[in-house]
Amino acid sequence: MTDIVKTVKSIMSEVLEINESQINSDSNSKNIESWDSLNHMNLIVSLEENYDVEIDEEDIPKLMSFQSLVEIIEKLKNEL
């Protein structure tokens, strides 16, 4: 498990108030009850602050799964 995967999982756990063990590659806004629109934005902001990156506004609505969040962070970190 990469550091990004661990950190995204930790942030998701904190923001969505769920146990890290409940988060896996299939986790998304449809199968995590607490992942509503407000928590989605809290998640984006927390990731941006933690990684000191800015996620493009156009991408935010597409980032509705654990896997997509990990991928965007990896992409943005590689661009630095």
Rosetta blueprint (number, residue, H / E / L):
1 M L
2 T L
3 D H
4 I H
5 V H
6 K H
7 T H
8 V H
9 K H
10 S H
11 I H
12 M H
13 S H
14 E H
15 V H
16 L H
17 E L
18 I L
19 N L
20 E H
21 S H
22 Q H
23 I L
24 N L
25 S L
26 D L
27 S L
28 N E
29 S L
30 K L
31 N L
32 I L
33 E L
34 S L
35 W L
36 D L
37 S H
38 L H
39 N H
40 H H
41 M H
42 N H
43 L H
44 I H
45 V H
46 S H
47 L H
48 E H
49 E H
50 N H
51 Y H
52 D L
53 V L
54 E L
55 I L
56 D L
57 E L
58 E L
59 D L
60 I H
61 P H
62 K H
63 L L
64 M L
65 S E
66 F H
67 Q H
68 S H
69 L H
70 V H
71 E H
72 I H
73 I H
74 E H
75 K H
76 L H
77 K H
78 N H
79 E H
80 L L
